[in-house]
Amino acid sequence: MINITIPEPAVTITKRDNLEESNTYGFSDFHSIPRDKGGIFMFYNKNQELLFVGKARKLRPRIKKHFEDTVSPIKNHRDEVTKIEVCVVEDPVHREIYETYIINELKSKYNIDKAFYR
């Protein structure tokens, strides 16, 4: 049997209620997400339920796209996202494995294409 350990997040940002600060989509620390590194990201709601897991070659632009894109799986649920965790994983094969594992192990709510548990 293969033993997979979910990587520790390199960056965790939370949504702020204070809109006076400079922020992106309500996240004032959005700039701390690596721009040119690959990895996986996880969106959580206020109850710490996993909403969505994704992977990217360039993390910050891909995460931003989920908040702007009209075809994103979370387009109707963007307001639910209160926390984003980012794990830097440079190897594309490892990103694929971690993404699929996390979706199925933690039962991500809005990932439907890789969910084997439904």
Sequence and secondary structure as in RCSB ss.txt:
>XXXX:A:sequence
MINITIPEPAVTITKRDNLEESNTYGFSDFHSIPRDKGGIFMFYNKNQELLFVGKARKLRPRIKKHFEDTVSPIK
NHRDEVTKIEVCVVEDPVHREIYETYIINELKSKYNIDKAFYR
>XXXX:A:secstr
         SEEEE  S TTS  BTTBTTGGGS SS  EEEEEE TT  EEEEEEESSHHHHHHHHHH SS TTT
T GGG  EEEEEE   HHHHHHHHHHHHHHTT SS  SS    
